[in-house]
Each structure stands twice: as structure tokens, then as C-alpha cells.
Amino acid sequence: MLMRMRKTHKFLKAISVLVILILVFAAYGAYRERVAKPQSIEFCASVKVGDATEGLLERAIQSGAEARLTRWRAPQNESPVLMAIFVGMPPFSRHICVIRATERVISAQYTYLD
């Protein structure tokens, strides 16, 4: 009987830890979602057509874009694109400012990828 109670106690502890971890992850995800969307929209709104592209990548990262994911890309036969990616609820929520440019900004548009 005592052995059974100990196993039940260990099981309940394990379940409690798991529930706490899930709650912490959910709270962090909700926080990231509330922060990432306005950061991305605000950054995108600050980029104007005709702006110089120099320093734009650094500005995106300073505005909260994820440094590992935010990069200039040059699709074949198209103008370069800066994808400033702001991470929301991990692992999939992405708020993105897509900036098309040559030496100057051609367009800046907010989009959401889930």
C-alpha cells in the first residue's frame, strides 16, 4: 500500500511539472504574440518608398526582428527582398515585413505567416 502511494505521489509530481511547463510556454507565447505583431507593423510603417536600403537590416533587428531569420534575399530575375521576421507564438507564428528594393525601397508590406 505504501509503495502504491509513493508511485502515485511521483506520478502526480510529474504531471504537475508538465502542467506548469505547458502554462509557462503558453504564457510566453501569448506575450511574444502581443509584442511581435505591433513591432512588425510599426517597423513596416517606418519604411517609406524611396528610402535608402543602407542600414535597413540593422534597423529591423534593432526594432525586434529575429536576427537569425531576418535576411536580404535575391530571387532570380527579381529585385532583392528583405524579410524582417518578428517571431510570435513559437514555433510557427511569424509577423513579417516584406521589403522589396533596389538601391531604394520599392515597397514595404506587413504579412502574417502561421
C-alpha positions in Angstrom: 0.0 0.0 0.0 2.8 2.4 0.9 4.6 1.6 -2.3 1.5 2.3 -4.3 1.1 5.7 -2.6 4.7 6.7 -3.4 4.2 5.8 -7.1 1.0 7.8 -7.2 2.8 10.8 -5.5 5.7 10.6 -8.0 3.2 10.5 -10.9 1.3 13.5 -9.6 4.6 15.4 -9.2 5.5 14.6 -12.8 2.1 15.7 -14.1 2.3 18.9 -12.0 5.7 19.8 -13.5 4.3 19.1 -17.0 1.3 21.3 -16.5 3.5 24.1 -15.1 5.8 23.8 -18.2 2.8 24.0 -20.5 1.4 27.0 -18.7 4.7 28.8 -18.8 5.1 28.1 -22.6 1.5 29.3 -23.3 2.1 32.5 -21.2 5.4 33.2 -23.0 3.8 32.5 -26.4 0.9 34.9 -25.6 3.4 37.6 -24.6 5.5 37.1 -27.8 2.4 37.3 -29.9 1.3 40.6 -28.2 4.8 42.1 -28.8 5.7 40.7 -32.3 2.7 42.0 -34.2 2.9 45.7 -33.2 6.7 45.6 -33.6 6.4 44.3 -37.1 3.6 46.7 -38.1 5.4 49.7 -36.6 8.7 48.8 -38.3 6.9 48.3 -41.7 5.2 51.6 -41.3 8.5 53.4 -40.7 9.9 52.1 -44.0 8.9 54.5 -46.8 9.0 54.0 -50.6 12.2 55.8 -51.8 14.1 55.3 -48.6 17.7 54.2 -48.9 18.3 50.5 -48.1 21.6 51.0 -46.4 21.2 50.0 -42.7 17.7 48.7 -43.2 18.6 45.2 -42.0 20.2 46.5 -38.8 17.2 48.8 -38.2 14.9 45.8 -38.5 16.9 43.8 -35.9 17.0 46.8 -33.6 13.2 47.0 -33.9 12.9 43.5 -32.6 13.2 41.3 -35.8 14.8 37.9 -35.2 18.5 38.3 -36.2 18.8 34.6 -37.2 15.9 34.8 -39.6 16.0 38.4 -41.0 18.0 38.5 -44.2 18.2 40.0 -47.6 17.2 37.6 -50.3 17.7 38.0 -54.1 15.2 35.8 -56.0 16.2 35.1 -59.6 15.2 37.9 -62.0 13.6 39.9 -59.3 14.6 42.8 -57.0 16.1 42.0 -53.6 13.8 41.4 -50.7 14.3 42.0 -47.1 12.2 39.7 -44.9 12.1 41.2 -41.5 10.7 38.4 -39.4 9.3 39.0 -35.9 8.5 35.8 -34.1 5.2 35.5 -32.3 3.9 32.3 -30.6 6.7 29.7 -31.1 7.3 27.7 -33.2 5.2 28.8 -36.2 3.8 32.4 -35.8 5.7 34.9 -37.9 4.9 38.6 -38.4 6.8 39.7 -41.4 7.7 43.0 -43.0 8.4 42.2 -46.7 10.5 45.0 -48.2 11.3 45.0 -52.0 14.1 47.2 -53.0 16.9 48.1 -55.4 19.2 50.8 -54.0 15.9 52.3 -52.7 12.8 50.8 -51.2 10.2 49.9 -53.8 7.6 48.6 -51.3 7.1 47.5 -47.7 4.2 45.3 -46.7 3.2 43.6 -43.5 2.2 40.0 -43.7 1.5 37.2 -41.3 2.6 33.6 -41.6 1.2 30.9 -39.3 
